[in-house]
């Protein structure tokens, strides 16, 4: 028996967008999903910053970065996937912290801030309440690690089984890192 909270405490997903709402309430399995504006989020929640091509223009948008910084400071935990770590780095919140990002975009991401301790070979990193992952599947591994830390190993194992996913539990080894594929 563990003293960790139940998984149901983490089972509502709300999306925010810099450009407004683009979809209505929909369902994803047993987890309610809805889109909200940035002023409607639960500031005590978990902030997940995805990556993708949209991170490049946002990494230079000072107004967006200031809002992201505020949201990140208010969140209980901040998780990034892929190039989402570039956005968090651009806020300055990763200064002096360990972080990683997608290997294919690593040179660009690391150019966003030289004040971050970038770890190229990491599948994901944990530094305080910040977690960064190297790519999409690494984001799944990071999320499972987060579930394990917050709720317990049984919940992470259950999620892994339900996804029919082969989990990588070694945060220090990313098999897709260029330095590990040569």
KEMI-379233 format. One record per residue: residue number from 1; residue in three letters; x negated, y negated, z negated of N, C-alpha, C, O in turn. Coordinates in steps of 0.1 Angstrom, whole numbers, plus 2048, in hexadecimal, padded with zeros to 3 digits. Example, Ala and Ser with C-alpha at 12.3 -4.5 7.8 and 13.67 -1.06 7.14 Angstrom:
! residues 2
REC  num  residuo  n_x  n_y  n_z  ca_x  ca_y  ca_z  c_x  c_y  c_z  o_x  o_y  o_z
REC    1      ALA  77C  839  7B2   785   82D   7B2  77C  821  7B2  772  821  7AB
REC    2      SER  780  816  7B9   777   80B   7B9  77F  800  7B1  77A  7F5  7B0
This chain:
! residues 182
REC  num  residuo  n_x  n_y  n_z  ca_x  ca_y  ca_z  c_x  c_y  c_z  o_x  o_y  o_z
REC    1      UNK  7F8  80C  800   800   800   800  7F7  7F4  800  7EE  7F2  7F8
REC    2      UNK  7FA  7EA  809   7F2   7DE   80A  7FB  7D2  805  807  7D3  804
REC    3      UNK  7F4  7C7  802   7FB   7BB   7FE  7FD  7B1  809  800  7A6  807
REC    4      UNK  7FB  7B6  815   7FC   7AD   821  80B  7AB  824  813  7B3  821
REC    5      UNK  80E  7A0  82B   81C   79D   82F  820  7A7  839  818  7AD  841
REC    6      UNK  82E  7A8  83B   833   7B1   845  832  7AB  853  831  79E  854
REC    7      UNK  831  7B3  85D   82F   7AF   86A  83B  7A6  86E  839  79D  877
REC    8      UNK  847  7A8  869   852   79F   86C  850  791  869  857  788  86F
REC    9      UNK  846  78E  860   843   780   85D  83D  779  869  83C  76C  869
REC   10      UNK  838  780  873   831   77B   87E  838  77D  88B  832  77E  896
REC   11      UNK  845  77F  88A   84D   784   896  855  77A  89D  85F  77E  8A4
REC   12      UNK  853  76D  89D   859   763   8A5  84F  75C  8AD  845  757  8A8
REC   13      UNK  851  75B  8BA   848   754   8C3  84E  748  8C9  85A  748  8CE
REC   14      UNK  848  73D  8C8   84C   730   8CD  841  72B  8D6  836  729  8D2
REC   15      UNK  844  728  8E3   83B   722   8EC  83C  713  8EC  847  70E  8EC
REC   16      UNK  831  70C  8ED   831   6FE   8EF  82A  6FA  8FB  822  702  900
REC   17      UNK  82D  6EF  901   827   6EB   90E  824  6DD  90E  82B  6D4  908
REC   18      UNK  819  6D9  915   815   6CB   916  81E  6C4  91F  81F  6B7  91F
REC   19      UNK  825  6CB  928   82E   6C5   932  83C  6C7  930  844  6C4  939
REC   20      UNK  840  6CC  925   84E   6CF   921  852  6DD  923  84A  6E6  926
REC   21      UNK  85F  6DF  921   864   6ED   921  867  6F1  92F  86C  6EA  937
REC   22      UNK  863  6FE  932   865   703   93F  86E  70F  93F  871  714  94A
REC   23      UNK  872  715  934   87B   720   933  883  71F  927  881  718  91E
REC   24      UNK  88E  727  927   897   727   91C  894  734  913  88B  73C  917
REC   25      UNK  89B  735  909   89A   740   900  89B  74D  907  8A5  74F  90F
REC   26      UNK  892  756  905   893   763   90B  88E  76E  901  88A  76A  8F6
REC   27      UNK  88F  77A  904   88B   785   8FB  87F  78C  900  87D  78D  90C
REC   28      UNK  876  790  8F7   86B   798   8FA  86A  7A4  8F0  865  7A2  8E5
REC   29      UNK  870  7AF  8F3   871   7BA   8EA  879  7B6  8DE  885  7B2  8E0
REC   30      UNK  874  7B8  8D2   87C   7B4   8C6  877  7A7  8C0  87B  7A4  8B5
REC   31      UNK  86F  79F  8C7   86A   793   8C2  871  787  8CA  871  786  8D6
REC   32      UNK  878  77F  8C2   87F   773   8C9  874  76A  8CE  86A  767  8C8
REC   33      UNK  877  765  8DB   86D   75C   8E1  875  750  8E5  880  751  8EB
REC   34      UNK  870  744  8E3   877   738   8E7  86C  72D  8EA  861  72E  8E6
REC   35      UNK  870  723  8F2   867   718   8F6  86B  70C  8EE  877  709  8ED
REC   36      UNK  862  705  8E8   865   6F9   8E1  85B  6EE  8E5  850  6F1  8EA
REC   37      UNK  85E  6E2  8E1   855   6D7   8E3  84B  6D6  8D8  84D  6DD  8CE
REC   38      UNK  840  6CF  8DA   835   6CF   8D0  83A  6CA  8C2  833  6CD  8B8
REC   39      UNK  844  6C2  8C1   849   6BD   8B5  852  6C6  8AD  856  6C4  8A2
REC   40      UNK  855  6D2  8B3   85F   6DB   8AE  858  6E8  8A8  85F  6F1  8A4
REC   41      UNK  84B  6E8  8A8   844   6F5   8A4  843  6F5  894  844  6EB  88D
REC   42      UNK  841  701  88F   83F   704   881  830  702  87F  828  70A  883
REC   43      UNK  82C  6F7  879   81E   6F4   877  816  6FE  86E  80A  6FE  86E
REC   44      UNK  81D  706  867   816   70F   85E  814  71C  866  80E  726  860
REC   45      UNK  818  71D  872   817   72A   879  809  72C  87F  800  726  87C
REC   46      UNK  809  736  888   7FD   73A   88F  7FD  734  89D  807  735  8A4
REC   47      UNK  7F3  72D  8A0   7F2   726   8AD  7E9  72F  8B6  7DE  732  8B3
REC   48      UNK  7EF  733  8C2   7E8   73B   8CC  7E5  732  8D8  7EF  72D  8DE
REC   49      UNK  7D9  730  8DC   7D5   728   8E7  7D1  731  8F3  7C6  736  8F2
REC   50      UNK  7D9  732  8FD   7D5   73A   908  7CB  733  911  7C9  727  910
REC   51      UNK  7C5  73B  91A   7BC   736   924  7C2  735  931  7CE  735  933
REC   52      UNK  7BA  734  93B   7BE   733   949  7BA  727  950  7B3  71E  94A
REC   53      UNK  7BD  725  95C   7B9   719   964  7BE  70C  95E  7B7  702  960
REC   54      UNK  7C9  70C  957   7CE   700   951  7C5  6FA  947  7C6  6EE  943
REC   55      UNK  7BB  702  942   7B2   6FD   937  7A9  6F2  93C  7A4  6E9  935
REC   56      UNK  7A5  6F3  949   79B   6EA   94E  7A0  6DB  94E  799  6D3  948
REC   57      UNK  7AB  6D8  954   7B0   6CA   953  7B3  6C6  944  7B1  6BB  940
REC   58      UNK  7B9  6CF  93C   7BC   6CC   92F  7B0  6C9  926  7B1  6C2  91C
REC   59      UNK  7A4  6CF  92A   798   6CD   922  793  6BF  923  78A  6BB  91B
REC   60      UNK  799  6B7  92C   795   6A9   92E  7A0  69F  92A  79F  693  92A
REC   61      UNK  7AC  6A5  926   7B8   69D   922  7B7  699  914  7BB  6A1  90B
REC   62      UNK  7B2  68D  910   7B0   68A   902  7BD  68A  8FA  7BD  68E  8EF
REC   63      UNK  7C8  685  900   7D5   685   8F9  7D9  694  8F5  7DD  696  8EA
REC   64      UNK  7D8  69D  8FF   7DB   6AB   8FC  7D2  6B1  8F2  7D7  6B8  8E9
REC   65      UNK  7C5  6AE  8F3   7BB   6B4   8E9  7BE  6AE  8DB  7BC  6B6  8D1
REC   66      UNK  7C1  6A1  8DA   7C4   69C   8CD  7D0  6A3  8C7  7D0  6A6  8BB
REC   67      UNK  7DB  6A6  8CF   7E6   6AD   8CA  7E3  6BB  8C6  7E7  6C1  8BC
REC   68      UNK  7DB  6C2  8CF   7D6   6CF   8CC  7CE  6D0  8BF  7CF  6D9  8B7
REC   69      UNK  7C6  6C6  8BD   7BE   6C5   8B0  7C7  6C4  8A4  7C5  6CC  89B
REC   70      UNK  7D1  6BC  8A5   7DB   6BA   89A  7E2  6C7  897  7E3  6CC  88C
REC   71      UNK  7E7  6CE  8A2   7EE   6DB   8A1  7E5  6E5  89B  7E9  6ED  892
REC   72      UNK  7D8  6E5  89F   7CF   6EF   89A  7CB  6ED  88B  7CA  6F7  884
REC   73      UNK  7CA  6E1  887   7C7   6DD   879  7D3  6E1  870  7D1  6E5  865
REC   74      UNK  7DF  6E1  875   7EB   6E4   86E  7EE  6F3  86D  7F5  6F8  864
REC   75      UNK  7EA  6FA  877   7ED   709   878  7E5  711  86E  7DA  70D  869
REC   76      UNK  7EB  71C  869   7E5   725   860  7D9  72C  866  7CF  72F  860
REC   77      UNK  7DB  730  873   7D1   737   87B  7D1  732  889  7DC  72F  88E
REC   78      UNK  7C6  731  890   7C5   72D   89E  7BE  738  8A5  7B2  73B  8A2
REC   79      UNK  7C4  73D  8B0   7BF   748   8B8  7BE  743  8C6  7C7  73D  8CB
REC   80      UNK  7B3  746  8CD   7B2   742   8DB  7AF  74E  8E3  7A9  758  8DF
REC   81      UNK  7B4  74E  8F0   7B1   759   8F9  7AA  753  905  7AE  748  90A
REC   82      UNK  7A0  759  909   799   756   916  794  747  915  78D  744  90B
REC   83      UNK  796  73F  91F   792   731   91F  799  728  916  797  71C  915
REC   84      UNK  7A3  72D  90E   7A9   725   904  79F  720  8FA  7A2  716  8F3
REC   85      UNK  794  727  8F8   78A   723   8EE  784  716  8F3  77F  70E  8EB
REC   86      UNK  784  713  900   77E   706   905  787  6FA  900  781  6F0  8FC
REC   87      UNK  794  6FC  900   79C   6F2   8FB  79A  6EF  8EC  799  6E4  8E8
REC   88      UNK  799  6FA  8E4   797   6F8   8D6  789  6F2  8D4  787  6EA  8CB
REC   89      UNK  77F  6F6  8DC   772   6F0   8DB  772  6E1  8DE  76B  6D9  8D7
REC   90      UNK  77A  6DD  8E8   77B   6CF   8EC  781  6C7  8E1  77F  6BA  8E1
REC   91      UNK  789  6CD  8D7   78E   6C5   8CC  784  6C2  8C1  786  6B9  8B9
REC   92      UNK  778  6C9  8C2   76E   6C8   8B8  770  6D1  8AC  767  6D2  8A3
REC   93      UNK  77B  6D9  8AB   77D   6E1   8A0  775  6EE  8A0  773  6F4  895
REC   94      UNK  76E  6F1  8AB   765   6FD   8AB  757  6F9  8A9  74E  701  8A9
REC   95      UNK  754  6EC  8A6   746   6E7   8A4  740  6EF  898  746  6F0  88E
REC   96      UNK  734  6F5  89B   72D   6FC   891  733  70A  88E  72F  711  885
REC   97      UNK  73D  70E  896   744   71B   894  740  725  89F  73B  720  8AA
REC   98      UNK  742  732  89C   73F   73C   8A7  74C  73D  8AF  757  73D  8AA
REC   99      UNK  74A  73F  8BC   755   740   8C5  751  748  8D2  745  749  8D5
REC  100      UNK  75A  74D  8D9   757   753   8E6  762  74F  8F0  76B  748  8ED
REC  101      UNK  760  754  8FC   76A   751   907  767  75B  912  75E  764  912
REC  102      UNK  76F  75A  91D   76F   763   928  761  762  92F  75C  757  931
REC  103      UNK  75B  76D  932   74D   76D   937  74D  767  945  743  760  948
REC  104      UNK  757  768  94D   757   763   95B  757  753  95A  753  74D  964
REC  105      UNK  75D  74D  950   75E   73F   94E  754  73A  943  755  72E  93F
REC  106      UNK  74C  742  93E   744   73F   933  73B  732  935  73A  72A  92B
REC  107      UNK  735  731  940   72D   725   942  735  718  942  731  70E  93C
REC  108      UNK  741  718  948   749   70C   947  74E  70A  938  74D  6FF  933
REC  109      UNK  753  714  932   758   713   924  74D  70D  91B  74F  704  913
REC  110      UNK  741  713  91C   736   70E   913  732  700  916  72C  6F9  90E
REC  111      UNK  734  6FB  923   731   6ED   926  73B  6E3  920  737  6D7  91F
REC  112      UNK  746  6E8  91B   750   6DF   915  74A  6DA  907  74D  6CF  903
REC  113      UNK  743  6E2  900   73D   6DE   8F3  730  6E6  8F1  730  6F2  8F1
REC  114      UNK  726  6DF  8EE   719   6E5   8EA  718  6E6  8DB  70D  6EA  8D6
REC  115      UNK  722  6E2  8D4   722   6E2   8C5  728  6EF  8BF  729  6F1  8B3
REC  116      UNK  72C  6F8  8C8   732   705   8C4  727  710  8C5  71F  70F  8CE
REC  117      UNK  727  719  8BC   71E   725   8BD  725  72F  8C6  72D  737  8C1
REC  118      UNK  722  72E  8D3   729   737   8DD  723  745  8DC  716  746  8DD
REC  119      UNK  72B  74F  8DC   726   75D   8DB  72B  764  8E8  737  768  8E8
REC  120      UNK  722  766  8F1   726   76B   8FE  72B  77A  8FE  734  77E  904
REC  121      UNK  724  782  8F6   727   790   8F5  733  794  8EC  736  7A0  8EC
REC  122      UNK  738  78B  8E5   743   78E   8DB  750  791  8E3  753  78A  8EC
REC  123      UNK  757  79B  8DE   764   79E   8E4  76E  793  8DE  776  78E  8E5
REC  124      UNK  76C  791  8D1   773   786   8CA  76B  781  8BE  762  789  8B9
REC  125      UNK  76E  775  8B9   767   770   8AE  771  76C  8A3  77D  769  8A7
REC  126      UNK  76D  76C  897   775   767   88C  76C  75D  884  761  761  87F
REC  127      UNK  770  751  883   769   747   87B  773  73F  873  779  736  879
REC  128      UNK  775  742  866   77F   73B   85F  78D  73F  864  790  74B  866
REC  129      UNK  795  735  866   7A3   738   86B  7A3  737  87B  7AE  737  881
REC  130      UNK  798  737  881   797   737   890  792  745  895  789  74A  890
REC  131      UNK  799  749  89F   795   756   8A6  796  752  8B5  79F  74C  8BA
REC  132      UNK  78B  757  8BC   78A   755   8CA  787  762  8D1  781  76B  8CB
REC  133      UNK  78D  764  8DD   78B   771   8E4  785  76E  8F2  787  763  8F7
REC  134      UNK  77E  778  8F7   777   776   904  780  776  910  77D  770  91A
REC  135      UNK  78B  77D  910   794   77E   91B  7A1  784  917  7A4  785  90B
REC  136      UNK  7A9  788  921   7B7   78C   91F  7B7  799  916  7BE  799  90C
REC  137      UNK  7B0  7A3  91B   7B1   7B0   913  7AA  7AE  905  7AE  7B4  8FB
REC  138      UNK  7A0  7A6  905   799   7A2   8F8  7A3  79B  8EF  7A2  79C  8E3
REC  139      UNK  7AC  793  8F5   7B6   78C   8ED  7BF  796  8E6  7C4  794  8DB
REC  140      UNK  7C2  7A1  8ED   7CA   7AC   8E7  7C3  7B2  8DB  7C8  7B3  8D0
REC  141      UNK  7B6  7B5  8DD   7AE   7BA   8D2  7AD  7B0  8C7  7AD  7B4  8BB
REC  142      UNK  7AB  7A3  8CA   7AA   799   8BF  7B8  799  8B8  7B8  798  8AB
REC  143      UNK  7C3  799  8BF   7D0   798   8B9  7D2  7A5  8B0  7D8  7A3  8A5
REC  144      UNK  7CE  7B0  8B4   7CF   7BC   8AC  7C7  7BB  89F  7CB  7C0  895
REC  145      UNK  7BB  7B6  8A1   7B2   7B3   895  7B9  7AA  88B  7B8  7AB  87F
REC  146      UNK  7BF  79F  891   7C6   795   889  7D2  79C  881  7D4  79A  875
REC  147      UNK  7D9  7A4  888   7E4   7AC   882  7DF  7B4  877  7E5  7B5  86C
REC  148      UNK  7D4  7BB  87A   7CE   7C4   86F  7CA  7BC  863  7CC  7C0  858
REC  149      UNK  7C4  7B0  865   7C0   7A8   85A  7CB  7A2  852  7CB  7A1  846
REC  150      UNK  7D6  79E  859   7E2   798   853  7EC  7A2  84D  7F2  79F  842
REC  151      UNK  7EE  7AD  854   7F9   7B6   850  7F4  7C4  84C  7FA  7CA  844
REC  152      UNK  7E8  7C8  851   7E3   7D5   84E  7E0  7DD  85A  7E6  7DB  864
REC  153      UNK  7D8  7E7  858   7D4   7F0   863  7DF  7F8  869  7DF  7FB  875
REC  154      UNK  7E9  7FC  860   7F4   804   866  7FC  7FC  870  800  802  87A
REC  155      UNK  7FE  7EF  86E   805   7E7   877  7FE  7E5  884  803  7E6  88F
REC  156      UNK  7F0  7E4  883   7E8   7E2   88F  7E8  7F0  897  7E9  7F0  8A3
REC  157      UNK  7E7  7FB  890   7E8   808   896  7F5  80A  89D  7F6  810  8A8
REC  158      UNK  800  806  896   80D   808   89C  80F  800  8A9  814  805  8B3
REC  159      UNK  80A  7F4  8A8   80B   7EB   8B4  803  7F1  8C0  807  7F1  8CB
REC  160      UNK  7F7  7F6  8BD   7EE   7FC   8C7  7F5  808  8CD  7F5  80A  8D9
REC  161      UNK  7FB  810  8C5   802   81C   8CA  80E  818  8D3  810  81E  8DD
REC  162      UNK  816  80F  8CE   822   80A   8D6  81E  804  8E3  826  805  8ED
REC  163      UNK  812  7FE  8E4   80E   7F8   8F1  807  802  8F9  804  800  905
REC  164      UNK  804  80E  8F4   7FC   818   8FB  7EF  812  8FF  7EB  812  90B
REC  165      UNK  7E8  80C  8F6   7DC   804   8F9  7D0  80A  8F1  7D2  80F  8E6
REC  166      UNK  7C5  80B  8F8   7B9   810   8F2  7B1  803  8ED  7AC  7FB  8F4
REC  167      UNK  7B1  802  8E0   7AC   7F7   8D9  79D  7F7  8D7  797  801  8D4
REC  168      UNK  797  7EC  8DA   789   7EA   8D7  788  7E3  8C9  78C  7D8  8C8
REC  169      UNK  782  7EA  8C0   781   7E4   8B2  774  7DD  8AF  772  7D9  8A4
REC  170      UNK  76B  7DD  8B9   75E   7D7   8B7  75E  7C9  8BC  75C  7C7  8C8
REC  171      UNK  75F  7BF  8B3   760   7B1   8B7  753  7AC  8BD  753  7A2  8C4
REC  172      UNK  748  7B3  8BA   73B   7AE   8BF  737  7B3  8CC  72C  7B0  8D1
REC  173      UNK  73F  7BC  8D2   73B   7C2   8DF  746  7C0  8E9  751  7C6  8E8
REC  174      UNK  743  7B8  8F3   74D   7B7   8FF  747  7BE  90B  73D  7B9  910
REC  175      UNK  74D  7C9  90F   747   7D0   91A  748  7C9  927  741  7CD  931
REC  176      UNK  74F  7BE  928   750   7B6   934  746  7AA  934  746  7A3  93F
REC  177      UNK  73F  7A8  92A   735   79E   92A  72A  7A1  934  726  7AD  934
REC  178      UNK  726  797  93B   71B   79A   945  70F  7A0  93F  708  7A8  946
REC  179      UNK  70C  79C  933   6FF   7A2   92D  701  7B0  929  6F8  7B7  926
REC  180      UNK  70E  7B5  929   710   7C3   925  713  7CC  932  714  7D8  931
REC  181      UNK  715  7C6  93D   718   7CD   949  70C  7CF  952  70D  7D6  95D
REC  182      UNK  701  7CA  94F   6F5   7CB   957  6EB  7D5  951  6E0  7D7  956
